[in-house]
Amino acid sequence: MSRTSAPSTGSTGSTNDGNGSGSADPDGRGRTLRREVGLIGLLWASVGSIIGSGWLFSAKNAVTAAGPAALVAWGIGAVAMIILALVHAELGGMFPISGGTARYPHLAFGGAAGASFGWFSWLSVATTAPIEVMAMIGYADHYSWARGFENGQGLLTGSGLVIAVLLMAVFCGINLMGIKTLARANNAATWWKIGVPMLVVLLLAIAGFHPANFTAGGGFAPFGAKGVLLAVPGSGIIFALMGFEQAIQIGGESKQPGRDIPRAVVGSMVLGVLLYILLQIVYIGALPSGAIHHWADLAYAGISGPFAGLVSVVGMGWLAAVLYLDAVISPAGTGLIYTTAASRISYGLSRNGYVPSAFEKLDRRGVPWVGIVAAFVVGCVAFLPFPSWNSLVNLVTSASVLMYAGAPLAFGVFRSRLPDVARPFRLKAGGVLAPAAFVVANLIIFWSGWDTVWKLGVAVGIGYLLLAIARVLHTNPVEVRLDFRAAQWLPAYLVGMGLITWVSDFGPWAHPWLPFGWDMAVVAVFSIAIYAWAVAVALPTDRIEELTRETQDLADTPVADPQATP
């Protein structure tokens, strides 16, 4: 890969004035992202992404899918996401670059794999902000003035679509104000987003906790093991726990990335897991016994707002008012950060030469404004085929996990090819945990079921088409080497996951040769085989070092503003 238009200055050709502003060239190509974010800003970026609309809906959705055994589903989801977060923490410390999750596979496998996982990454984050908007509108149905925004099936109406577009515009407008303004807004929102769920946990536990609920309505696991596994991706559990990677996505704007990025990734995951499990426990325990006839059909006041309705039933109407306010603040904060992530990933993809170079343009505040505009447009388009919260969650979850799957593969390659590179955070037992992380990522995709997997396949196909068009039209001066040999495993991986899902108990064929339980064993064996294949044929060390040097030459490394807010 070569960037023919950039002088070899070691900092994207910009002249730095000592405060991170970069040079004021006319098109913004010479400016650099500003390293102005401290540990708290990184931590809150991830925590603020984890605590969004997921906490408002996932506890109720999980029990309707698995009964009280939803706690087991949360445990499975937590273990899976913690393993993935630990793998990402080592990579984030090694390579603190903007849009990192989209760029690690590029360094390990070259252009073809890098473009693929880059698209998976961008797709997952660009479609998350619309989910948060739909959550805000869904909870607003509590107010009479907002009841026309959704119809009886929870789908956006014409007026609801207008409101959704306006909310997306607000997310983008705040992002255009710069990273310091965004960090301050998110920091304030995240304190609120942590405080309100913890208050709910405390007050519901005090108001009335019924241990008998955990065996009511058909028992602890009324839908069996399959119900538990389907709940992991399908009820919003994985979606709720996603977001730890946001500290990595804005890694190019971290003041002390080697120290702070791993801490933010791991710390946010631990906080998120503890909070969500506590919320699930008190939700089950606080339900009035009359509401539990069957877990798939809960009935109590305000079921459209699960926690708000529950606190109303137990006599805390004032807390319901707080929750309806939180239903605006929590999703809004998450949507805000995912809009940021979408613009940083598109910025990183342009740096790698996959998408038009226009995505590298920065305004005078150092904001990649073209990427923000693109996130706005795609977010608005997503409202049309997916006009409800539930209809979009499964697809975004699977796309996100497909994005996460690239990190364990890159991890294995870097451990093999770059054993002596500095690792501010080194994961113990990484040789075991990395392939395990790849296995659990594929199991989550598998549990999403065929109806989600085939839609994900269509989205992947669209991405390849767009990337091919950008390459044919030469929209970026970077000459990308596709390195097909290093990506030879990728078609087998994508097609293989689709075929296994199709013939399994989670697909339409449900072949008797692949019964429930054995199908998951097949996914695990298949995943290990793909992992070993990918690491074996990855780029040689000298090629990885070449790409790494180019990444550092194109890195966003201006001097931080000494007055920057942590």
C-alpha positions as CSV (number, residue, x, y, z in Angstrom):
1,M,0.0,0.0,0.0
2,S,1.3,3.5,-0.8
3,R,-0.2,6.9,-0.2
4,T,0.9,8.8,-3.2
5,S,-0.4,12.1,-2.2
6,A,0.9,12.4,1.3
7,P,4.4,13.7,2.0
8,S,6.4,11.5,4.4
9,T,6.3,13.7,7.4
10,G,5.3,11.0,9.8
11,S,2.0,12.8,10.7
12,T,-0.2,12.7,7.7
13,G,1.6,15.6,6.2
14,S,0.4,18.1,8.6
15,T,2.2,20.9,10.4
16,N,1.5,20.8,14.1
17,D,1.5,24.0,16.0
18,G,2.0,22.4,19.4
19,N,-1.6,22.4,20.5
20,G,-2.9,19.6,18.3
21,S,-4.6,21.9,15.8
22,G,-2.7,20.9,12.7
23,S,-2.4,23.0,9.6
24,A,-5.4,24.8,8.2
25,D,-5.2,23.6,4.6
26,P,-8.3,24.3,2.5
27,D,-9.7,20.8,2.2
28,G,-8.9,19.5,5.7
29,R,-6.8,16.6,4.5
30,G,-3.7,17.8,6.3
31,R,-5.3,18.2,9.7
32,T,-5.1,15.5,12.3
33,L,-7.4,14.1,14.9
34,R,-6.6,15.7,18.3
35,R,-5.3,13.6,21.2
36,E,-7.4,15.3,23.9
37,V,-9.2,12.4,25.6
38,G,-8.1,11.1,29.0
39,L,-8.9,7.8,30.9
40,I,-12.3,9.0,32.1
41,G,-13.3,10.1,28.7
42,L,-12.3,6.7,27.2
43,L,-13.9,4.8,30.0
44,W,-17.2,6.8,29.8
45,A,-17.2,6.4,26.0
46,S,-17.3,2.6,26.5
47,V,-19.6,2.6,29.5
48,G,-21.9,5.1,27.9
49,S,-22.2,2.8,24.9
50,I,-22.9,-0.3,27.0
51,I,-25.6,1.4,29.1
52,G,-28.1,2.5,26.4
53,S,-31.5,1.3,25.4
54,G,-30.4,-2.3,26.3
55,W,-31.1,-1.8,30.0
56,L,-34.6,-0.5,29.2
57,F,-35.7,-3.6,27.3
58,S,-33.4,-6.5,27.6
59,A,-34.4,-7.7,31.1
60,K,-38.0,-8.1,30.0
61,N,-37.1,-9.6,26.6
62,A,-34.7,-12.1,28.2
63,V,-37.3,-13.5,30.6
64,T,-40.0,-13.8,27.9
65,A,-37.4,-15.9,25.9
66,A,-35.9,-18.0,28.7
67,G,-37.9,-17.4,31.9
68,P,-35.8,-17.0,35.1
69,A,-33.1,-18.9,33.3
70,A,-32.4,-15.6,31.6
71,L,-29.8,-15.3,34.4
72,V,-27.9,-18.2,32.7
73,A,-28.2,-16.4,29.4
74,W,-26.7,-13.3,30.9
75,G,-23.9,-15.4,32.3
76,I,-23.1,-16.9,28.9
77,G,-23.2,-13.5,27.3
78,A,-21.0,-12.0,30.0
79,V,-18.3,-14.7,29.7
80,A,-18.3,-14.3,25.9
81,M,-18.1,-10.5,25.9
82,I,-15.4,-10.4,28.7
83,I,-13.2,-12.8,26.7
84,L,-13.6,-10.7,23.6
85,A,-13.0,-7.5,25.6
86,L,-9.7,-8.9,27.0
87,V,-8.5,-9.7,23.5
88,H,-9.4,-6.2,22.3
89,A,-7.6,-4.7,25.3
90,E,-4.2,-6.0,24.2
91,L,-4.7,-4.9,20.6
92,G,-5.9,-1.5,21.7
93,G,-2.8,-0.9,23.7
94,M,-0.5,-2.1,20.9
95,F,-2.1,-0.1,18.1
96,P,-3.9,3.0,19.4
97,I,-5.4,4.2,16.1
98,S,-8.8,5.6,15.2
99,G,-11.3,3.0,14.1
100,G,-9.0,0.3,15.5
101,T,-11.5,-2.7,15.3
102,A,-11.8,-2.0,11.5
103,R,-8.0,-1.9,11.0
104,Y,-6.5,-4.8,13.0
105,P,-7.4,-7.4,10.4
106,H,-5.9,-5.2,7.7
107,L,-2.5,-5.3,9.5
108,A,-2.7,-9.1,10.0
109,F,-4.2,-10.2,6.7
110,G,-3.9,-7.4,4.2
111,G,-6.4,-5.6,2.0
112,A,-9.1,-8.3,1.2
113,A,-9.7,-9.3,4.8
114,G,-9.1,-5.7,6.1
115,A,-11.8,-4.4,3.7
116,S,-14.2,-7.1,4.8
117,F,-13.9,-6.7,8.5
118,G,-13.8,-2.9,8.0
119,W,-17.2,-3.1,6.4
120,F,-18.5,-5.4,9.2
121,S,-17.3,-2.8,11.8
122,W,-18.8,0.2,10.1
123,L,-22.1,-1.6,9.4
124,S,-22.5,-2.5,13.1
125,V,-21.9,1.0,14.5
126,A,-23.7,3.0,11.8
127,T,-26.9,1.1,12.5
128,T,-26.8,1.3,16.3
129,A,-27.7,5.0,16.6
130,P,-31.0,4.3,14.8
131,I,-31.8,1.6,17.4
132,E,-31.3,4.1,20.2
133,V,-33.5,6.6,18.4
134,M,-36.3,4.0,18.2
135,A,-35.9,3.2,21.9
136,M,-36.4,6.8,22.7
137,I,-39.5,7.0,20.6
138,G,-40.8,3.7,22.0
139,Y,-40.6,4.9,25.6
140,A,-42.0,8.3,24.7
141,D,-45.3,6.5,23.9
142,H,-46.0,7.0,27.6
143,Y,-46.8,10.6,26.8
144,S,-50.1,11.4,25.0
145,W,-48.3,13.9,22.6
146,A,-46.0,11.1,21.4
147,R,-48.5,8.3,20.9
148,G,-48.8,8.9,17.2
149,F,-45.1,8.2,16.5
150,E,-45.6,4.4,16.5
151,N,-48.5,2.2,15.4
152,G,-50.0,-0.7,17.4
153,Q,-47.3,-3.0,16.2
154,G,-44.5,-0.7,17.5
155,L,-43.5,0.5,14.0
156,L,-42.7,4.1,13.1
157,T,-45.5,6.1,11.6
158,G,-44.9,9.0,9.2
159,S,-44.6,11.5,12.0
160,G,-42.4,9.1,14.0
161,L,-40.1,8.9,11.1
162,V,-39.7,12.7,11.0
163,I,-38.9,12.7,14.7
164,A,-36.4,9.9,14.2
165,V,-34.6,11.8,11.5
166,L,-34.5,15.0,13.7
167,L,-33.0,13.0,16.6
168,M,-30.3,11.6,14.2
169,A,-29.5,15.1,13.2
170,V,-29.0,16.1,16.9
171,F,-26.5,13.3,17.3
172,C,-24.6,14.4,14.3
173,G,-24.7,18.1,15.3
174,I,-23.2,17.5,18.7
175,N,-20.5,15.4,17.1
176,L,-19.6,18.2,14.8
177,M,-18.8,20.4,17.8
178,G,-15.5,18.5,18.4
179,I,-14.2,15.7,20.5
180,K,-13.8,17.8,23.7
181,T,-17.4,18.9,23.6
182,L,-18.5,15.4,22.8
183,A,-16.5,14.0,25.7
184,R,-18.0,16.5,28.2
185,A,-21.5,15.8,27.0
186,N,-21.0,12.1,27.2
187,N,-19.3,12.3,30.6
188,A,-22.3,14.1,32.1
189,A,-24.8,11.8,30.5
190,T,-22.9,8.6,31.6
191,W,-23.0,9.6,35.3
192,W,-26.7,9.8,35.0
193,K,-26.9,6.6,33.0
194,I,-25.1,4.7,35.7
195,G,-26.9,6.3,38.6
196,V,-30.5,5.7,37.5
197,P,-30.2,1.9,36.9
198,M,-28.4,1.5,40.3
199,L,-31.2,3.4,41.9
200,V,-33.7,1.1,40.3
201,V,-31.8,-1.9,41.5
202,L,-31.7,-0.6,45.1
203,L,-35.3,0.5,45.3
204,L,-36.9,-2.6,43.6
205,A,-34.9,-4.8,46.0
206,I,-36.3,-2.9,49.0
207,A,-39.8,-2.5,47.7
208,G,-40.6,-6.1,47.4
209,F,-38.5,-9.1,46.3
210,H,-40.3,-12.4,45.8
211,P,-37.9,-15.4,45.6
212,A,-40.8,-17.6,44.5
213,N,-40.8,-15.8,41.2
214,F,-37.7,-17.7,40.1
215,T,-39.6,-21.0,39.9
216,A,-43.0,-19.6,38.9
217,G,-44.7,-19.7,35.4
218,G,-43.4,-23.1,34.4
219,G,-40.2,-23.2,36.4
220,F,-36.8,-21.8,36.3
221,A,-36.1,-22.8,32.6
222,P,-39.6,-23.2,31.0
223,F,-38.2,-23.1,27.5
224,G,-35.2,-25.3,28.1
225,A,-31.6,-24.9,27.0
226,K,-32.5,-23.8,23.5
227,G,-34.6,-20.9,25.0
228,V,-31.5,-19.9,27.0
229,L,-29.2,-19.9,24.0
230,L,-31.7,-18.1,21.7
231,A,-32.0,-15.4,24.4
232,V,-28.3,-14.6,24.3
233,P,-28.4,-12.8,20.9
234,G,-32.2,-12.6,20.3
235,S,-33.4,-10.8,23.4
236,G,-30.8,-8.0,23.4
237,I,-28.3,-9.5,25.9
238,I,-25.3,-9.3,23.6
239,F,-26.6,-6.0,22.2
240,A,-26.8,-4.6,25.7
241,L,-23.2,-5.6,26.5
242,M,-21.8,-4.3,23.3
243,G,-19.8,-1.0,23.3
244,F,-16.6,-1.8,25.2
245,E,-14.7,-1.2,21.9
246,Q,-15.6,2.5,21.8
247,A,-12.4,3.4,23.7
248,I,-10.6,1.7,20.8
249,Q,-12.5,3.5,18.1
250,I,-11.4,6.9,19.4
251,G,-7.9,5.6,20.3
252,G,-6.4,8.0,17.9
253,E,-7.6,10.8,20.2
254,S,-6.3,9.4,23.5
255,K,-3.7,11.3,25.4
256,Q,-2.0,8.2,26.9
257,P,-3.4,5.3,24.8
258,G,-1.1,2.5,25.9
259,R,-2.1,2.9,29.5
260,D,-5.7,4.1,29.2
261,I,-7.2,2.1,26.3
262,P,-6.9,-1.3,28.0
263,R,-8.1,0.0,31.3
264,A,-11.2,1.6,29.7
265,V,-12.0,-1.5,27.7
266,V,-11.8,-4.0,30.6
267,G,-13.2,-1.6,33.2
268,S,-16.3,-0.7,31.1
269,M,-17.0,-4.4,30.5
270,V,-16.9,-5.3,34.2
271,L,-19.1,-2.4,35.2
272,G,-21.6,-3.3,32.4
273,V,-21.9,-7.0,33.3
274,L,-22.4,-6.3,37.0
275,L,-25.1,-3.7,36.4
276,Y,-27.1,-5.8,33.9
277,I,-27.1,-9.0,36.0
278,L,-28.3,-7.0,39.0
279,L,-31.1,-5.5,36.9
280,Q,-32.2,-8.9,35.7
281,I,-32.3,-10.3,39.2
282,V,-34.4,-7.4,40.6
283,Y,-36.7,-7.4,37.5
284,I,-37.6,-11.1,38.1
285,G,-37.9,-10.8,41.8
286,A,-40.0,-7.6,41.9
287,L,-42.6,-8.7,39.4
288,P,-46.1,-9.0,40.9
289,S,-47.2,-12.6,41.1
290,G,-50.3,-11.9,39.2
291,A,-48.2,-10.9,36.2
292,I,-46.6,-14.3,35.8
293,H,-49.0,-16.7,34.2
294,H,-46.5,-17.7,31.6
295,W,-43.1,-16.1,31.0
296,A,-43.7,-15.6,27.3
297,D,-46.8,-13.5,28.1
298,L,-46.1,-11.2,31.0
299,A,-49.0,-8.9,31.9
300,Y,-48.7,-5.8,34.0
301,A,-49.1,-2.1,33.7
302,G,-46.8,-0.3,31.3
303,I,-45.3,-3.4,29.6
304,S,-44.2,-1.1,26.7
305,G,-41.8,0.4,29.2
306,P,-40.8,-2.6,31.3
307,F,-39.0,-1.0,34.2
308,A,-41.2,2.1,34.3
309,G,-44.3,0.0,34.4
310,L,-42.8,-2.2,37.1
311,V,-41.9,0.6,39.5
312,S,-45.4,2.0,38.9
313,V,-47.0,-1.3,39.9
314,V,-45.0,-1.4,43.2
315,G,-46.0,2.1,44.1
316,M,-43.1,4.3,43.0
317,G,-44.7,6.5,40.4
318,W,-42.2,9.2,41.0
319,L,-39.4,6.8,39.9
320,A,-41.4,6.0,36.7
321,A,-41.2,9.7,35.8
322,V,-37.4,9.5,36.3
323,L,-37.2,6.4,34.1
324,Y,-39.2,8.1,31.3
325,L,-36.6,10.9,31.4
326,D,-33.8,8.3,31.4
327,A,-35.4,6.7,28.4
328,V,-34.3,9.8,26.5
329,I,-30.9,10.4,28.1
330,S,-29.5,6.8,28.1
331,P,-30.3,5.9,24.4
332,A,-29.3,9.5,23.4
333,G,-25.9,9.1,25.0
334,T,-25.3,5.8,23.3
335,G,-26.5,7.0,20.0
336,L,-24.1,10.0,20.3
337,I,-21.1,7.8,20.9
338,Y,-21.9,5.3,18.1
339,T,-22.2,8.2,15.7
340,T,-18.7,9.2,16.8
341,A,-17.5,5.6,16.2
342,A,-19.0,5.4,12.8
343,S,-17.2,8.5,11.6
344,R,-13.9,7.3,13.1
345,I,-14.2,3.9,11.5
346,S,-14.9,5.4,8.1
347,Y,-11.9,7.7,8.7
348,G,-9.7,4.6,9.4
349,L,-11.1,2.8,6.4
350,S,-10.1,5.7,4.2
351,R,-6.7,5.7,5.8
352,N,-6.4,2.1,4.7
353,G,-7.5,3.0,1.2
354,Y,-10.8,1.1,1.1
355,V,-13.3,4.0,0.9
356,P,-13.2,7.4,-0.8
357,S,-10.5,9.8,0.6
358,A,-13.2,12.3,1.3
359,F,-13.8,10.5,4.6
360,E,-10.4,11.8,5.9
361,K,-11.5,15.4,5.6
362,L,-11.4,17.2,9.0
363,D,-12.9,20.5,9.9
364,R,-11.1,23.1,11.9
365,R,-12.1,21.3,15.1
366,G,-10.4,18.1,13.9
367,V,-13.7,16.4,13.3
368,P,-14.1,13.9,10.3
369,W,-17.3,15.6,9.2
370,V,-17.9,13.5,6.0
371,G,-18.1,10.4,8.1
372,I,-20.6,12.0,10.4
373,V,-22.8,13.0,7.5
374,A,-22.6,9.5,6.0
375,A,-23.6,8.0,9.4
376,F,-26.6,10.3,9.5
377,V,-27.7,9.3,6.0
378,V,-27.3,5.5,6.5
379,G,-29.0,5.8,10.0
380,C,-32.0,7.4,8.4
381,V,-32.2,4.8,5.7
382,A,-32.1,2.1,8.3
383,F,-35.5,3.3,9.7
384,L,-37.2,2.2,6.5
385,P,-36.5,-1.6,6.4
386,F,-36.2,-1.9,10.2
387,P,-38.8,0.4,11.6
388,S,-38.8,-1.1,15.2
389,W,-36.3,-1.7,17.9
390,N,-36.6,-5.5,17.9
391,S,-36.4,-5.8,14.1
392,L,-33.0,-4.2,14.0
393,V,-31.4,-5.6,17.2
394,N,-30.6,-9.1,15.9
395,L,-29.0,-7.9,12.7
396,V,-26.8,-5.3,14.5
397,T,-25.8,-7.8,17.1
398,S,-24.7,-10.3,14.5
399,A,-22.9,-7.7,12.5
400,S,-21.1,-6.5,15.7
401,V,-20.1,-10.0,16.7
402,L,-18.8,-10.6,13.1
403,M,-16.7,-7.4,13.7
404,Y,-15.5,-8.7,17.0
405,A,-14.5,-12.0,15.4
406,G,-11.7,-10.3,13.5
407,A,-9.8,-9.3,16.6
408,P,-9.0,-12.8,18.0
409,L,-7.7,-13.7,14.5
410,A,-5.5,-10.6,14.4
411,F,-4.4,-11.3,18.0
412,G,-3.2,-14.8,17.1
413,V,-1.3,-13.4,14.1
414,F,0.4,-10.7,16.1
415,R,1.4,-13.1,18.9
416,S,2.9,-15.4,16.2
417,R,4.5,-12.8,13.9
418,L,5.2,-9.9,16.3
419,P,6.2,-11.5,19.6
420,D,8.5,-8.7,20.7
421,V,6.3,-5.7,19.9
422,A,5.5,-3.7,23.1
423,R,2.2,-4.6,24.6
424,P,1.2,-2.2,27.4
425,F,-1.4,-4.8,28.4
426,R,-0.5,-8.4,27.8
427,L,-3.3,-10.9,28.1
428,K,-2.3,-14.0,30.1
429,A,-3.2,-17.3,28.5
430,G,-3.8,-15.4,25.3
431,G,-2.9,-18.4,23.2
432,V,-6.0,-20.1,24.7
433,L,-8.3,-17.2,25.1
434,A,-8.0,-15.8,21.6
435,P,-9.3,-19.0,19.8
436,A,-11.9,-19.3,22.6
437,A,-13.0,-15.7,21.8
438,F,-13.4,-16.7,18.1
439,V,-15.4,-19.7,19.0
440,V,-17.8,-17.7,21.2
441,A,-18.2,-15.0,18.6
442,N,-19.3,-17.6,16.0
443,L,-21.6,-19.3,18.5
444,I,-23.4,-16.0,19.1
445,I,-23.8,-15.5,15.3
446,F,-25.1,-19.1,15.1
447,W,-27.6,-18.6,17.9
448,S,-29.0,-15.6,16.1
449,G,-30.7,-18.1,13.7
450,W,-31.0,-18.4,9.9
451,D,-33.5,-15.5,9.6
452,T,-30.8,-13.1,10.9
453,V,-27.8,-14.9,9.3
454,W,-29.2,-14.6,5.7
455,K,-29.9,-10.9,6.1
456,L,-26.4,-10.4,7.4
457,G,-25.2,-12.2,4.3
458,V,-27.1,-9.8,2.1
459,A,-25.6,-6.8,4.0
460,V,-22.1,-8.3,3.6
461,G,-22.7,-8.7,-0.1
462,I,-23.8,-5.0,-0.4
463,G,-20.6,-4.0,1.4
464,Y,-18.4,-5.9,-1.0
465,L,-20.2,-4.2,-3.9
466,L,-19.7,-0.7,-2.5
467,L,-16.0,-1.5,-1.8
468,A,-15.5,-2.8,-5.3
469,I,-17.1,0.4,-6.8
470,A,-14.8,2.6,-4.7
471,R,-11.8,0.6,-5.9
472,V,-12.8,0.6,-9.6
473,L,-13.5,4.4,-9.6
474,H,-10.1,5.1,-7.8
475,T,-11.7,7.2,-5.2
476,N,-8.7,7.0,-2.9
477,P,-5.0,7.6,-3.8
478,V,-3.9,4.7,-1.6
479,E,-3.0,1.7,-3.7
480,V,-4.3,-1.3,-1.7
481,R,-2.7,-4.7,-2.0
482,L,-5.5,-7.2,-1.5
483,D,-3.2,-10.0,-0.3
484,F,-5.7,-12.7,-1.4
485,R,-3.4,-15.5,-0.2
486,A,-3.6,-14.3,3.4
487,A,-7.4,-14.0,3.2
488,Q,-8.0,-17.4,1.5
489,W,-9.8,-18.7,4.6
490,L,-12.4,-15.8,4.6
491,P,-14.9,-17.2,1.9
492,A,-14.8,-20.6,3.6
493,Y,-15.5,-18.9,6.9
494,L,-18.5,-16.8,5.8
495,V,-20.1,-19.5,3.6
496,G,-19.4,-22.2,6.2
497,M,-21.1,-20.3,9.0
498,G,-24.1,-19.8,6.8
499,L,-24.4,-23.5,5.8
500,I,-24.0,-24.8,9.3
501,T,-26.7,-22.5,10.5
502,W,-29.0,-23.5,7.6
503,V,-28.8,-27.2,8.3
504,S,-28.9,-26.9,12.1
505,D,-31.7,-26.8,14.7
506,F,-31.4,-23.0,14.4
507,G,-32.1,-23.0,10.6
508,P,-35.0,-24.0,8.3
509,W,-33.7,-27.5,7.3
510,A,-32.8,-28.8,10.8
511,H,-31.2,-31.9,9.4
512,P,-31.4,-34.9,11.7
513,W,-27.6,-35.5,11.2
514,L,-27.0,-32.3,13.1
515,P,-29.2,-32.3,16.2
516,F,-29.3,-29.7,18.9
517,G,-26.1,-29.7,20.9
518,W,-24.0,-31.4,18.2
519,D,-24.5,-28.4,16.0
520,M,-22.8,-26.2,18.5
521,A,-19.9,-28.7,18.7
522,V,-19.6,-28.5,14.9
523,V,-19.5,-24.7,15.1
524,A,-16.7,-24.9,17.7
525,V,-14.6,-27.3,15.7
526,F,-15.2,-25.3,12.5
527,S,-14.1,-22.1,14.3
528,I,-10.9,-23.7,15.6
529,A,-10.1,-24.9,12.1
530,I,-10.6,-21.5,10.6
531,Y,-8.6,-19.9,13.4
532,A,-5.6,-22.2,12.7
533,W,-5.9,-21.8,9.0
534,A,-6.1,-18.0,9.2
535,V,-3.0,-17.7,11.5
536,A,-1.1,-20.1,9.3
537,V,-1.6,-18.2,6.0
538,A,-1.5,-14.6,7.5
539,L,0.9,-12.0,6.2
540,P,4.6,-12.7,6.8
541,T,6.3,-10.7,9.5
542,D,8.0,-8.2,7.1
543,R,4.7,-7.4,5.4
544,I,3.0,-6.9,8.7
545,E,5.8,-4.6,9.8
546,E,5.5,-2.7,6.6
547,L,1.8,-2.1,7.1
548,T,2.4,-1.2,10.8
549,R,5.0,1.4,9.8
550,E,2.5,2.9,7.3
551,T,-0.2,2.9,10.0
552,Q,2.2,4.7,12.3
553,D,3.1,7.2,9.5
554,L,-0.5,7.9,9.0
555,A,-1.4,7.8,12.7
556,D,-3.0,10.7,14.4
557,T,-0.3,11.8,16.8
558,P,-0.3,15.5,17.3
559,V,0.8,17.0,20.6
560,A,-2.1,17.1,23.0
561,D,-3.5,20.4,24.2
562,P,-2.1,20.8,27.7
563,Q,-5.4,22.4,28.7
564,A,-7.5,19.5,27.4
565,T,-10.2,18.2,29.7
566,P,-9.7,14.6,30.9
